Structure formats: C-alpha cells, structure tokens
Amino acid sequence: MQEAQITMNPDNSFTSLRSIHLSLRFVIPLAIALALFAYGVVPLIDKLTLKWFARDLDIRSQLISSTLNDALIDLVLNKERGKINKLLLKATRDERLLAVGVCSSDHKLLYKTADFPKEISCKPSTDEEKEKKFLIDLSQGPVHISRTSLHFENSEIGSLVLVHDMSFVERRSTDTRKYVIILFLVQGVVISLITVFVAHLSWRGWLEGVRAMMRGEGILRPFSQPASAELQPLVGEMRLLLRNLETERRHADDMTTTWNPAALRALLNKQLTGDQVLVVSNREPYIHIKTEQGIAVNRPASGLVTAVEPVMRACSGTWIAHGSGSADRETVDRNDRVGVPPNKPEYNLRRIWLTEEEEQGYYYGFANEGFWPLCHNAHVRPIFRSSDWLQYQKINQRFADAVVREARTDDPVVLVQDYHFALLPSMIRRQLPKSTIITFWHIPWPNPESFGICPWREELLQGMLGSTILGFHTPFHCKNFLETVDRYLETRIEHESSTIFHKGQLTMVEDYPISIQWPPEWQGTLPPVEQTRTEILAELNLPSSHVIGVGVDRMDYTKGILERFAAVERMLENHPEFVGRFSFVQIAAPSRSTLEEYHAFELRVHSLAARINKRFDRAIILKAEHHTSEQVNRYYRASNVCMVTSLHDGMNLVAKEFIAARDDEQGVLVLSQFTGASNELHVALIVNPYHVEQTADALYRGLTMPEYEQKERMKSMRSLVQDFNVYRWAGKMLLDAARVRQREKLSARIGRLT
C-alpha cells in the first residue's frame, strides 16, 4: 500500500497566506466601518420609533376620550365623584395608560387616579396648546400626555387628561437597537466576505490582465483577449498609447544618441548590468590556421563579424561558433575556449566541432542547398533531403547544449545569428526559459507561398518563435515573416505592432537595418584617393586616364554578377567612346564551390567574362580570389563607380563599405532595388538588375556624372552611414532586449501577488 504524499509549494503557501492577510486587512476595516455606521443610524431609528409610538398613543388617546366623553360629561355636570373615580379607575386598567385626570374649565384638577403625576398641571404649555399633545420625562420615566376638551352645548366645561407610560417604548427601542446593530454587523461581515471573494477573483483577473499587458497580450494584439474582462475597455486606448510611446522612444533614441563603441559599452553597463551576453553563429570571428611560419590568426571579412564583435568586446561575453580553422583545435583549452582578440583578449570564443559528414548535411546541404535558395528569389530550385534535415536538427541541438553549458545564469542574453540556426531559439528556450533570445536573420525572408515549399516549414517557424526578438533588415521581410507564420501556424498576430503570441511565448518581430563600423578602423591612415587610383591602375596595367568600375561579392548566384556583366556589355555597345577607356573590376571570392550549383555558376561567370572581353578588350577584369579588407578598400577608393546588383539580398554591406571608403566625397553607387540598403541610400542610382538597359544607362550616368553632383550624393550617403552605423544596429536590439527583460521582471513580481 502506497503512502499518500502531500507536497506543498512554498510559493503557493506564501501566496495563500498573503491572500488571507490581505483579505483580513480588508474585511476588518469594512466590518468596523459598518458597525460605526450602525451606531450612527441607531439614534435616527430611535427618533423615528418614538414618533411612530407617539402617533400610536395619540390615536389611542382619541379613542379612549371618545369612549369616555359622553358618560364623563354627565357625571361631571352631576358632580358624581364616586362614579367618576370608578370610571377613571376602570380606564387605567390598560397597562399603557398610567393615569387619568379631569380638569375644570379654569384649569383646576377636579378628579384624578391615584398615579396621576404631580408634575402635570391642568394648564397646558404653549407647545402643548399648539401640538395638542406633549411628551415629557418624569421621575418614573417618560410619559405621553394627551388633553381632550369636554364640551356641553357648545361650551367647554373642562378637559380630560390622559397620561400614557412610555417606558415600554424605551424597552422596545433598546431591543430594536440591539437587533439593528447585530443585523448590521452580520450584514457587514457577509458583505465583506462576498466583496473580498469577488475582489479576489477580480484582483487575480486584473493581475493576469496586467501580466498579459506586460507580455504584450491584448494590448499589442487586437485579436488576443486579456486575462481579465475588466481590462477590455482599456485595451484600445492602451494599445494606441503604447504605440505612440514606442514611436517617440525610438525617435528619441535615434536623435539623442551618438552611437559609437563607448555609447554601446555604456548602454550595456547601464541597461544590461550583470547580464551575460552569448553570441551564436556558424562563422567564428577569429580563425587559427597553420602556415609555414607557424600558427596565424585571420579575421574573416564578414559583415556578421564586423557587426557583432563590438558587442562582445563591450560586454566580455562568449561567442559560440564552428571551429573551422586548421589550427583551431590546437589553440583552445580543455573546454574548447580561447580568449580573443589574440593580443588583448576581451571575450571568450567557444568552438564547436563538426565532422565532415555533419558539415556536409547541416551547412552545405540543408542551410545552403535548401534554406539559402528558398529565401532568395534567384530562380534556383531548393533541394531538401531528410538526411540533411536530421543533421541540421542535430547541430542546432549541439549549439543549444553549448549555450546552456556556457550560461552562468538562467537568464542570459543570447544573440542567435542567421539561417543556420532556425531551430536554436526554441531549443534554448526549453532549457533556459528565462533567457532573452535575439535572433537576427541576415538574409531575406520569402513570401508564404515560396516558404511553403519547405517540407519542415512548421518546425522551422516554431523554432524561430522561441526568440524574444526576431530581427530582419527591412520592414518588408518582417511583413513576409508575419504572413508566413499566419499561413502555417495557429498564432495570435498583431500586424500593426509586429508581434506574435505562440504557445505562451511572445515574439517581437522588428526591422534592424545592419550597417558597418564608423569611423572605419583605417580612417586617417590611408594615402589620398588619387594616389590609390594611380597605384591600382598601375597594378592592373591600365593607362592613367582609364576609368574603372568595381564590384565586390562572393561568387554567388544571388549577387547578380551575370546581370552586371551584361549591363557593362550593353553600356559599351551604346557608348562606344568608352571602349578601351573603361574596365570593370569584379572581385569575386570563391564560395561553396563544392556545391554543384555554385560550381556551375562560377563556370558561367568565367565564360561570360571571356566572351565580353573577346568583343571589348579588358572590359571585364575578373579577380576570382580572396582579398583582404585592406585590398578591397583600395579598389573602392580607386574606382569611379561601384555596382551592387544583387537579385535579392538582405542588406548588402558592400554598398556601405564603398561609401565609407570615399572620404574624398567622389564616386557613384549603382544599387539594386532588391537590396535592403536601397531602403536607406535613396540618393544612389537605384536600378532593377533584371533590366539590362536600365542598369547600363545607370552605369553610363555614373561615369559621366559631374563632380559637384557626385559630392552632394556622397555627402548625403556618408552622413547616413555615419549616423546609422553598426553600433546603432546592435544598440537598438539590446535596448529592446533590456526593455523586454524589465517588463518580464515586473510581470514576475506582479505574478507573485496572485
């Protein structure tokens, strides 16, 4: 026979005791207030009761007088004292009638009963004459006096005085007072208990409603219902107020803060004091490789690394990434950690190891043959394999386990980077439910129809909705994501405030346009632009009067390289004066060349470049090799035009890097309308890369644009990139995260009252 076990939750016990204590604090004052009210009402009841009894005695007196009147008149006229006394004595047999007296017309007492009070005279007072009745207090107690005139043949021969004992009124009033007080006390207790019960339910409802508001339910989403119906009238006004406050707050943040490393560090120290920050990405910020001279450290030229590393340096957190360098294993400690940057470590890099099979399935397979083309409208068919999906799940879980092991508290701030980790947020959420998870999606998000191709669409969306904040580059990508979730999952969505509530978890979907470091780390250390141009032309073996354009991309089919080459060819066809005077330098670092689609694309690029150069000598200078950021920056400074013609892109930082490089305020940017950067850089020459003639015309316009116009456009774009730099991008996300954490802490405190 098993023993019954009784478990008690200390928090629940405390909450119950607190509820009882609060209830008593309400009940007792209410009962006292009702008792005081009862004591205030009793004198009024006594007064009313006395009036009621006096009126009753008046009626009784009139009835007795009418009964005695005829007989008494005859006896008084005949002066038959014995019969008069006998008649009066008979009348006083009524216990309430204390005494009876007969007065003469000149106010002398002629006849009376034995108990007739000496204090009562036959001569009435002014009030008595006015009221025809009188109430007085005598030594034997209060009495009621009634005087009735005796008339014979229209003349008054005397009066009949009736004295009623009022002591019974006092007894009845005392009983009434006691019953009234008891009634009020009982009623007060009952009302108090009912009120407390209803108030307790309402209070819990209000608290749940407030907690829902703190989570964003009901107010942030018109279709969700707050926990308490009492909050319903407030929802519309609160929603509008919150939207206005949020708009004003964001505007104030943008206008009053100069974003730089110091500002970001101050924000972290002030808003996220004591909170651990963890970053998860596939690419690591520092790579250790073996060389003939020993182990070298490379920092990859990556927008992700450029954007996130200032955050890590400011907060001294931990960066979790795939260790892919040939010497990575040799440089970590027994916990697979290494301090970085190498010369002055400011944060830890935790490396995750993948086998060749795992990398093939998770990275090359699902992420880059499936997810990448799915999210880019580049007319490449996504390939989904169950084996790749299994590896993707496995590696996401491995990174999630690493996050849990690296977390020093149960509520770290976790920055999840890009499409390699769509499942990671929900995996972390299951193990660290109090964590604040910011997922930033560096690539576009497709429309619902396109995303529906994926066999595991629901699992991927549910994984991403484990995020506290989900960031995209543009509002359009946010809109696509909201519509995708609305299509494939059962959720409550507020499109206006861009929030999703799914399985008890609120996710904010916001746009955070990524940017670059400002000021650039090389600012003030480079030679003048003219000197750089002369050096680059000499390296390319081109005349000093030659004009050049530049494109910097990975060798990827989404970057519009083929379309760019076609536009160069068309421009030379339309403007033969540039033949032999213009060359386009394409820097295209090899990328994922082991994948069939990428290998085929690389062959097409080389083939098209060769064909164009056969028509127009050295029109295309293809440099399909890796270049350092310093080398790329030299080409930015030397070129007359930079072409960014992505077919579909998240932001594209090449456009902003080109602007940052042009401290001479010269040069022209030709920018695809399908990049996130086109939403910010409006004064660039915006083109549709699929429209070859339009792109060719923009290239020609850039090559012939007057210097004053170039300066005006470049000054505007440089000002924007300076203000909206990478520190602002990181700072806005962390500010939102800090506000969410504060709201959750307040919600938890409110929850302890329920």
N, C-alpha and C positions, 0 to 999 in steps of 0.2 A: 504494500500500500504506500503510495507516494504521499509525502507530506506536502501540504499546501504551502506554497511560498508566497509571502506578501512582500512586494517590492514597493519601495517608496522613492519617488523622485524628489530630492531635496529642493529643487527649484519649484516643483509643483506645490510642496508643502509650504514653502515660504510664501508662494503666491497666494495660497488659500488663507494662511494666517494674515497676510497683508489685506486680503479682501475682507476678512472678518473685522479686522481692526478698522479699516476704512468705513465698513458698514456701521459699526458701533459709533464711530465718530459722527456719523450722520444721524442714526436713529435717536441717540440720547438727546442731542440738542433739539431735534424735532419734537420729541416727546415733552421735553421741558417747555418748549415754546407753546405747545398745545395746552399744557397744564396752566401756564400763565394766562393763556387766552381764556381758558375756562374760568379762572379766578376773576378775570376781567368781565366776563359775561354774567357771572352769578349775581352781582348787585343789580344788574339790569333785569334779570329774571325775577329777583325778589321784588323789585318795584312793580313789574308787570303783574306778578302774582297778587301783591297787595291790592292793586287796583281791581283785579278780577274779583277778589273776595269782597272788597268794599262794595262793588257794584251788586254782588250777590246779596249782601246784607241789606243794601238799600231796598232791593226788591222784596226781601223777606219782611223788612220793617213795614213797607207799604201794605203788604198782605196782612200782617198782624194788626196794623192800625185800622185797616178796612174792616177786619173781623170784629174788633173791639169797639169801633166807633159808635155804632147806634146804641148798643147796650150801655156803654160807658157814659154817653151824653145824658141818658135818662137818669142814671144813678147819680151823676154829678149834680144835675138840676134838683134832684130829690135829696141830695146830701146823705145818701145811704152809705156811710163809711164802711160798715161791715161787709156789705156786698161788693163794694169797690175793691177792698183789700182782698177779698176772696177771688174776685175776677182777675186782679193783677197777679196774685199768687199762682193761680191756675196757668196764666200765660207764661210765667217764668219756669214752668216745668221743662220747657225746651232748654237743653244744656247750653246752647249757644247764647240764649237770652239771659244776661246776667241780672238785670234789674229793670223795673218799670216805674215810672213816676207820672203823676198828673199835676199839672201846674195851672194856676188861675190865669185869668187874662192880664192881671197886673204882675205876672212873673213870680208868683209865690208858690212854693211847693205845697200842694194840698194833700196828696196821697203818694205813698211810695211803698216799694217792697223793702224787706229788711236789708238787702245787699246793695241798696242804691248808694252809689259813691257820694261822699260828702263834697268832693271837689267839683261836682257837676251842679251848676245852678240852673235855674229856670230861665234866666235872662241869656239869650243867645248872643254870641260874639258877632262882630261884623262879618267875618268869614263864614260863620255858621249861618247867618242870615242870607248870605249870598249863595252858599252852596246847599243849604238845607240839610247838611249832614256834616259830621265832624268826627275826626279821628284823633284821639289823644292817648298819651301814656300815663297811666295811674300807678299807684303803688302795687296794685295787684296785677298789673300788666297792661298792655294796650287794649283799648276798648273802642267800639264804634257807636256813635250817638246819632240817633235819628229823632227828629222832632216833627210831629204832625198836629196841625191845628184842629181843634174841636169846634164845630160850628153848629149853631142852633138858630134857625130862621134868619139866615144871612148875617149873623153876628157871631164873633169869636168869643166863646165862653172859657177858653183855656187851651191847653196843648197836652199832647201825650208824648212822653219822653221814653224812648226805648234804648237801653244800653246793652249792646252785644259784646260778649267776651271775644277778644281777638287772639287769645293765646294759642288756639288751635291753628291759626294761620302761621304763627311762628314755628310750631312743630312741623306743620306740613312744608313750610319753606325750608326748614333745616333738612328734612328728608329729601326734598326736591334738589336742594343744593348738593347734597351728598351724591344723589344719583346722577346729577348732571356732571359733577366732577369725575365720577367713576366712568360715566359714559364717554366724556371727552378723553380721559386717559386711555381707555381701551381703544377708542376710535383712533387716537393718536398713534398708539403702538401698531395697530393694524395698518393704518395708512403709511406709517413709517416703513414697516416691513414690506408692504406692497411696493412702495416707492423705491426702496432700496433694491428690491428684486428687479423691478423694471429698469431702474437706473443702472444696475449692474449689467443687465443684458445690453442696455443701450450703450453703456460705457465701453463694454467689450466690443460692441459694434463700431463705436467711434474710433476706438484704438485700432481695430482691424482696418477701418477705413483710412485712418491716418497712416498706418503702416503701408497700406496699399498705395496711398498717395506718395509716400516716401519711395516706394519701389517704382512709382510711375504708373500704377494701375488706375483706371477710372478717369484720372485727370489727364494723363498723357495720351490715353487711348479712348476715344468716344464709345467704342463698342464693348469695352470691358466694364464690368459692374464693380463698384467699390464694395468692400465688405459690409458696409452699413448703408441701409437705405436712407438714413438721415443725411448722408453726405450728398445725395443726388442733387439737391438744389444748388449746391456749391460747385459742382463739377465743371459746368460751363465757364463760370467766371474764373475759377481757379486755373483751368486749362489756358484761358486767354492770358491771365496774369503771368503764369509761368512762362508761356511763350514770349511775352514781352520782356520779362526779366532776363530770360536766356539770351534774347537778341541783344538787349542792352549790355549784358555781361560780356558777351563775345565781342561786341563792338568796343567796349571799354578795354578789354584785354588787348585787342588789336591796336588801339590808338595810343595807349598809355605805356606799353612795354616795349623797350628796345631789346630785341631778342639776340642774345649772344651767349657764349659759354658761361659767363658769370651770371647772367639772368637765369639760365637754365639750372645752374647749380643752386642759386638762391631759391628758386621755385621748389626744387627737390628737398632742400633743407627745411623750408617753411611748410609746404603743403603735404609732404610725404615723410615727415620726420620719423625716423626709426623703422620705416617700411622697406623691406628688402625688394630689390628690383632684379628680375631674372629675364634674360632675353633668350629666345629660342629661334634659331634659323638654320637652314641647311648649310649655308656658306659661313665659314669662320672668318673672323676679322684679321687674323694673322696665320700665315701658313709657314711651317718649317720644312725646308727642303734640303736635300743633300746635294752638295756641289763638290767640285774638286778641292776647293779651298776650305771645306768643312760645311757646317750647317748654316744656311742663310735663312733670313726671315723676310717673307714677302707680305705686303698688304695688298690684297686684290683691289683692282679699280672697280668698285661696286657702289652703286647708289645706296644699296641697303646698308653696307658697311659705313659709308660716309654719313648716313642719316642717324644710325643708331649708336655709333661709338661715342659721340659726345655725351649721350645719356649715361652710358656705362662709366665713362671717366668721371662724371659728376657724382654718381651715386655709389660707386665702388661695389657694384653688384656682381652677378655671374652671368656669363654668356655661354649658352649651351649650343654646340654646333657639331657638324660632322667633321671629324678629323681626316682630311684627305691628303695632307702633305706627306712626302716620302720620309720625312724625319719627325713627323708629329708624335709618334709613339715614343721616340727617344727623348723627348723634351718634357713630358708630363710626369707628375708624381704618381704615387701608387693609387691615388683617387682620380687619375686621368685629368688632373688640373694643371694649368700653367698660368703664371702671372703675366699679364700683358698691360701696356706695351713693354717690349723686352728691356729697354733701357731704364724705364721708370714705371714698374707695374702699378696700375691703379685699379684694376679689377681682375677677376679670375675668368679664364677660358676653360670651360669643361668640354672635353671632346667625347663624342660618341663614335664608336667604331662600327663600320658596316662591312659585311663580306661582299665579294664581287657579285654574288647572286642577289643579295639584298639590295645593293645599289642598282643593279640592273632592273629589278622589279619595281622598287619604290621610286627611284629617281628617274631613270631613263624610261622605264615602262609607264607606270600609271601617271606620274607627275608630268612628264614631258611628251609622251606619245598620246596620253589621254586628256589630262586636265589642261595642258597648255593650248593645244589647238581648239579644245572645247570653249575656252574663254576668249580666244582671239578669232575674230571673223576674218580669217585669212584663207579660207577655202581649202583647208587641209582636213581630211577626214580623221576625227579622233579614233584611236584604237584602244579598246578596253578589253583586258584579259583578266580572268578570275585569279590567275596566279599573281599578276601584278597587284591586284586589289588586296590580296592576302598579305603581300609584302608591305604594301602601303599601311595597312592596319597594324602590322607587326612593328614597323619602325616608328609610327606615331606613338604607339604604346611604350616603346623603349624610351623615346624622348620624354613622354609624360612621367614615367618612373624616375627618370633622371631629374626632372623638375621637382618631384616630391622629395627626393633624396637631398637635393641642394637647398631646399627651402628650410630656413631656420625657424620660421613661424608658420602658423596655419593660415595666414592671410597675406602672402607676398603679392607683389605686383608683377605679373608675367606678361611680357611683350612677345607675342607669337607672330612670326614673320612669314607671310606669303603662302602660296598654294600648296607647298609641300606638306603643310600641317593642318589640313581642314578638319581632321578628326581630333586633333590635340586639345582644343579648348574643353570639349565635353569630358575627355579623359582626365584632364587636370581637375575639372570641376567635381568629378565623382570622388576624387581623393582629397582635394583641398576645397571644400565647398565655400569657404570664406574668402578665397583668393579673388583678386581683381585681375581679370584676364583681358588684355587689349590685343586684339588680332588685327594686323594690318595686311590688307590684300594689295600686293604691289602690281598686279596685272588687272585687266578689265574684268567685269562680270557680265556674262551674256544675258540675253533675254530669256524668259521662261521656256520658250519653245526650243531654243538651242540647248539649254541646260538639260532639258528633258531627255536628251539622247543618252545621258549617263545612266547606266544600269543601277548605280548606287546613289542616286540623287538624294533620296530621303536621308540616308545615313550621313552623307556629306553635309547636308544642311543642318541636321540635328547636331552634328559635331561642331559646326561653326557657331551655333546658337548657345553653346556653352560659354561664349565670350560675354564679358560685361560690356565691352565696347568693341564694335566691329567697324574698322575704318577702311574707306576706299579713297581713291584720288579725286573723284568727281561726284557731284550730286546725281548724275545720270547713272553711274554704276550703283549708287545706293538705291536708286529707284528700281533698277533691274533686279537687285537682290531682294528687295521687299516684295516685288511682284512674283519672283520665283518662289519665295517662301509661301506667299499667299496661295500660289497654284498647287504646291505639292505637300504642304503640311497644315495640320489643324492648329492654328495660332490665332492670337488676337493682335492685330496690327494697327498702329496709328501712323498712317502715311504722312500726315502733316508734320508730326514731330519725329518721324522716322524711328519708331521704337517697335519692338516685337516682344510679346509675352508668350513664352512656350514652356509648359511643364514647370511652372513655378519660377522660371528664370526670366528676368528682364534683360534684353539686349538693346543697347543703343547703337543705331546704325548711322554713322556720321561720315562726312567727307573731310579728309585731312590732306590737302594737296602737299605732296612731298617736295622737298627742294634740296638745295646744296648748301655747303658751308659758306658763310660770309662773315668776315672777309676771307677770300681764298688764302690758304696757308702760304702760298708763294708770293702773295701781294707785296710789291715793293722790292722784290729781289730779281726780277726779270729784266732783260735788256729791252730797249724800245721796240715797238712793233715793226718799224721799218727795218731795223737790224735783223729781227727774227725773220721777216719776209725774205730779205736778201739771202740769209743763210739757208732757208728752206728751198728757195728756187735753185740755189747752187747745188744743194744735195740732190734735187730732182733733175739736175742738168737742164734747167729751163732758162730762157732769157730773162733778164731783169725786168723787162716790160710786160712779162707774161702775167695774166690774171688767173687765179685759181679758185675753185670751189672745194669744199670739203664735206665729207660725210663720215660719221664715226658710229659704227654699230657692231653688234655681234653678227656673225654670219647666220642670220635667222630669217625665215620666210615672212615674218610679221613686220619686218623693218622697211619693206618697200624698196629694196635695193634695185631690183629689176625695173620697177617703175621709174625710179630715179635715173637709171642709165638711159631708159627710153626717152625721158624728158631732156636729158643732155643732148642726145642724138637729134631730137626734134628741134631744139634751140639752134644747133649748128646748121641744120637744114634751112631753117627760116632766116638765120642771120649769118650768112657765110663770112662776114667780116671778122667773126670770132674764130674761124677755123685757123689753127696754127697760133692763135693768141690766147686760147683758153684751154685749161685742163682741169678735170675734176678728179680729186684725190679721194679714193674710197678706202678708209681704214676699216677692215672687217676681220675682227678676231674670230678664229675658228671656234665653233660652239657645237657640242653634242654631235660631232661628226661621225660617231659610231652608229647613230640612228640613220636609217635608210632615207627618210625624208630630208634630213639635213644634208646628207652626203649628196643626194640628187640635186638639192637646191644649190649647193656650192659649185657643182659642175655647171649648172645653168648660169650662174653669175660669171664664172670664168669664161664661158662660151660667149655670152652676150658682150662682155668687155672686149674680147678678142675681135668679135665681128665689127663693133663700133670703131675700134682702133684701126681696123683694116680700111674703113672708109675715111676716118678722120684721125690722122696720126697723133697718138698720145692724147686723145680726147679723154680717155679713162686711165687713170693710174691706180691700179688695184693693189693694195697692200694687205693681203690676207694673212696677217700675222699679229701676234700680240704686241702691243705698245704700252709703255708705262704712261702714267697720267701726265708726267712732265713732257713726254714726247707728243702726246695728243694735244696738250695745251699749246705747244709751239705751232702746230698746224692750225689750231683755232685762231691764233694771233696773226698768222701769215695769210690766211685766206680772205678773199673778198666776199664770198658768200658761203654760208653753211646751210646745207639741205637736210632737213629732218622730215622724211616722207613715210613714216610708219603707216601701215594699213590699219592697224588697231593697236593702241598702246595704253598703258596705264597713265604715266606722266610723261616719260622721256626726259631724263636729266641732261642729255646731250645739249638740248636747246638752251638750258640754263647755264651749263658749263661754258658754252660758246659766248654767251652774254657776259659772264663773269670774267672771261679771258680778255675781253675787249675794253681795257682801260683807256684806249685811245678814242673810244666812242665812235668807232667806224665799223664797217661790216654790216651785212644784211642777212637776216634769218628768214629762210623759206621753210614754213612749218605746216605739217599736215593737220588738217582739221580733225583727224581721228586720234590725236594725242591729247592727254589731259592738259598739257602745257598750253594748248591753244585756247583754253578757257581763261587763262591768265594773261598771256602775251598777245594781246589783241593787235598791237601795232606791228607785229611780224607780218610777213606776206603769207597769208593763210591760203592753202591750196587743198584741192581734192587729188590725192596722189593717183587715183584711178583715171583722172582726166589728164592725159599726157600733154595736150596743147596748153591747158591752163598752167600746169607745172612748168612747162617750157617757157611760157610767157613770164611767169614769176621769176624764173632764173635770169632771163634777159633783163627784166626790170631791175633786179638786184645788181647785176653787173653794170648797169648804166645809171644807177641812182645817184643824184648829186650828193656831195659830201654833207651839205647842211641838212638834207633830209635824213641821211644815214645817222647823223649826230642826234637829231631830235628823236628819232625812233629808238636808238640805242640808249640814250639817256633815260627815256621812259622805262624801258625794259630793265635796265640795270637798277633803277630805283625800286622797281617792284621786287626783283630777286633779292635785293638787299633787305627790304622790309620783310618779305615772306621767305625767310631762309629756313634751313633745316632745324634750327633751334626753336623757331616758332612752331614748326610741324610737331616736333617732339613735345614742346611745352604745352601746346593746346591739348594733346592727347593725355598728358599726365595731369593737367589741370582738371579735365573732365573726370579722369580716374579718381583724383583726390576728392572731388565733389561727390562722386558715387560712393566712395568709402565713407565719407562723413554722413551721407544720407543713410547708408546701411547701418552705421553705428547708432545713429539716432533712432532708426527703426527698431534695432535690437533693444535699446533702452525702453522704448515705448512698449515693446513686446513683453518686457518683464513685469509690466503693470497689469497685464491681462490674466 
